[in-house]
């Protein structure tokens, strides 16, 4: 059995004997590093306990089992992740402030920003203060903004509820549902955008407003986020009426979208008409996403020279192409690419 002794009692000659053995030296260094990594500061500043330090593997004595922190529960790990996301602090500080606050994330975050550690994190602190201004209830819902306060907030940053920019803000702040903000998404989204005042947030909203119609990548990101955001709770697909409303929002320029109807082909009108003729079926994620890709392709070439009958398009879009050709009075003759 390993002999347990106090590290501090090792004599110089004993250290020398251990270090003269390469393998033992390596084990010794590893154990010492692990000791300092895993030992709380309270242990390091108190007298050594000869019963808690284990022997170096293979050496037979001198260091007994170093104390380790108890494993965190799933809830505690989640709290640490939330704290880190809100503060960008180090893991050690996260655990320290969470333990001091009884693992209450909000209280821990407030303690952090009130401490010297958080004094240099002005960006996140300012965003948290803005969030606190609009949150529903400091007691019942301290980390959420509901629909009424969300409407007030969007108005304060000059965003209308019926424009694509509203959905862009929802995507930026990772809203879990329409008209709802979480503290984590709110802080992270604005921190990444380097906005910590209402005027800055309004300016960023205006930048999104200008960029969405002209930048296909931003448009697609917002468009695709609108699918889960617009679904009814508990449903996998999007109700046709909601999908049609969102297509009118995204595929017309009036409220910040892209013009799909052209001089020669009323694409959006025909798309809605076609789906209505098929019974207004719910729209799944694949059809929703591919409709936007299809829209881009038709604006590049309205004559379908890019279309392939063997392409990986949803069947509904295959049928729509045939429907359009018939409506145009043209035979359905598509060559395979």
C-alpha positions, -999 to 999 in steps of 0.1 A, spaced: 0 0 0 12 35 -8 26 55 21 8 88 26 30 117 36 30 154 35 45 169 3 60 196 24 80 170 45 100 158 15 137 164 21 160 177 -6 177 143 -8 144 126 -13 135 150 -41 169 144 -57 165 106 -55 131 108 -72 142 132 -99 173 110 -107 148 84 -120 135 96 -154 102 77 -152 96 87 -116 105 123 -125 79 123 -153 52 108 -130 61 134 -103 57 163 -126 24 150 -139 11 145 -104 22 179 -92 5 195 -122 -27 176 -116 -25 185 -79 -25 222 -87 -51 220 -114 -76 200 -93 -70 215 -58 -92 244 -46 -73 275 -35 -85 268 1 -64 236 1 -34 253 -13 -34 280 14 -40 257 43 -16 233 61 -10 201 42 -29 171 52 -7 140 51 -38 118 45 -50 133 12 -21 132 -12 -15 98 -31 17 82 -40 31 88 -74 22 59 -97 50 33 -95 70 52 -69 56 37 -38 51 68 -17 54 106 -12 22 119 -27 -12 106 -17 -44 111 -35 -50 148 -45 -84 161 -37 -107 165 -67 -137 187 -71 -170 169 -69 -185 163 -104 -211 188 -115 -247 177 -121 -263 182 -155 -282 212 -141 -250 228 -128 -232 222 -161 -261 239 -179 -258 268 -155 -221 271 -161 -227 271 -198 -253 299 -195 -230 319 -173 -201 316 -197 -224 326 -226 -235 357 -208 -202 369 -194 -174 353 -215 -157 346 -182 -134 317 -174 -148 284 -162 -132 288 -128 -149 321 -123 -182 307 -135 -182 280 -109 -170 305 -82 -198 329 -87 -225 303 -93 -216 286 -60 -217 319 -42 -252 326 -56 -265 291 -49 -264 282 -86 -288 310 -95 -275 321 -130 -291 356 -129 -277 364 -94 -243 350 -103 -242 372 -135 -251 402 -115 -225 394 -88 -199 390 -116 -205 423 -133 -206 440 -99 -172 426 -91 -137 437 -104 -137 406 -126 -167 420 -146 -156 456 -147 -138 451 -180 -168 434 -196 -188 466 -202 -203 454 -235 -221 424 -219 -230 443 -188 -246 471 -208 -266 446 -229 -278 428 -198 -290 462 -184 -310 468 -216 -325 433 -213 -334 439 -177 -353 470 -188 -376 450 -210 -379 417 -192 -413 406 -181 -409 399 -144 -376 399 -123 -390 372 -101 -413 350 -123 -394 354 -156 -360 371 -150 -344 357 -182 -372 362 -206 -389 390 -226 -425 382 -236 -445 395 -265 -457 428 -251 -423 440 -239 -408 426 -271 -431 448 -292 -420 478 -271 -384 469 -275 -386 464 -313 -404 498 -315 -376 514 -296 -350 501 -321 -373 512 -350 -382 478 -362 -418 471 -375 -435 438 -368 -446 433 -404 -411 436 -420 -384 411 -428 -361 429 -405 -382 418 -376 -374 382 -385 -338 391 -390 -336 404 -354 -353 372 -342 -326 352 -361 -298 373 -347 -310 370 -311 -320 333 -316 -356 338 -304 -372 305 -294 -406 316 -307 -422 346 -323 -422 376 -299 -400 361 -273 -364 368 -263 -341 349 -239 -314 366 -220 -287 343 -234 -297 348 -270 -302 386 -265 -268 391 -249 -249 369 -273 -265 383 -304 -258 419 -296 -224 412 -282 -213 395 -314 -227 425 -333 -208 449 -310 -240 468 -300 -246 477 -264 -269 507 -267 -303 511 -282 -291 536 -309 -264 511 -319 -291 483 -321 -313 505 -342 -284 512 -366 -277 475 -369 -313 468 -376 -311 494 -404 -280 477 -418 -299 444 -419 -328 461 -436 -306 473 -464 -286 440 -466 -314 415 -467 -327 422 -502 -292 425 -517 -272 398 -499 -285 363 -507 -266 347 -478 -282 369 -452 -316 366 -469 -313 328 -468 -302 327 -432 -332 347 -421 -356 329 -444 -347 295 -431 -349 306 -395 -384 318 -401 -396 282 -406 -391 270 -370 -401 304 -357 -434 304 -375 -445 268 -367 -473 262 -343 -461 247 -311 -457 209 -313 -460 208 -351 -432 197 -375 -447 214 -406 -458 249 -413 -495 255 -418 -502 266 -454 -518 299 -445 -488 309 -424 -464 298 -451 -483 318 -477 -482 349 -455 -445 345 -450 -438 339 -487 -457 372 -495 -434 388 -469 -401 374 -482 -409 374 -519 -421 409 -523 -401 441 -519 -428 461 -500 -416 450 -466 -379 442 -472 -381 411 -493 -371 401 -528 -393 407 -558 -402 373 -573 -430 383 -597 -415 395 -630 -429 412 -661 -433 379 -679 -442 356 -650 -461 362 -618 -441 336 -600 -453 342 -565 -490 345 -575 -487 313 -595 -469 295 -567 -496 303 -542 -524 295 -568 -507 261 -575 -505 251 -539 -541 262 -532 -552 240 -561 -535 210 -543 -555 215 -511 -534 239 -491 -513 212 -476 -489 219 -447 -454 229 -458 -424 208 -446 -389 221 -440 -375 207 -473 -401 224 -494 -398 256 -475 -360 258 -480 -360 246 -516 -387 272 -526 -362 299 -519 -335 282 -539 -361 277 -567 -370 314 -566 -333 324 -571 -330 300 -601 -361 313 -618 -349 349 -615 -317 338 -632 -335 320 -660 -372 320 -664 -372 294 -692 -361 265 -670 -329 257 -690 -313 249 -656 -341 224 -647 -334 187 -646 -362 161 -643 -337 139 -624 -328 168 -600 -331 165 -562 -360 189 -560 -391 181 -539 -419 165 -559 -441 195 -554 -416 217 -573 -414 191 -601 -452 193 -604 -451 231 -602 -427 233 -632 -450 211 -652 -480 233 -641 -462 265 -652 -453 250 -686 -489 240 -691 -501 275 -680 -476 290 -705 -490 267 -732 -457 249 -736 -453 211 -738 -436 194 -708 -402 185 -724 -373 189 -701 -340 174 -710 -320 158 -683 -287 176 -676 
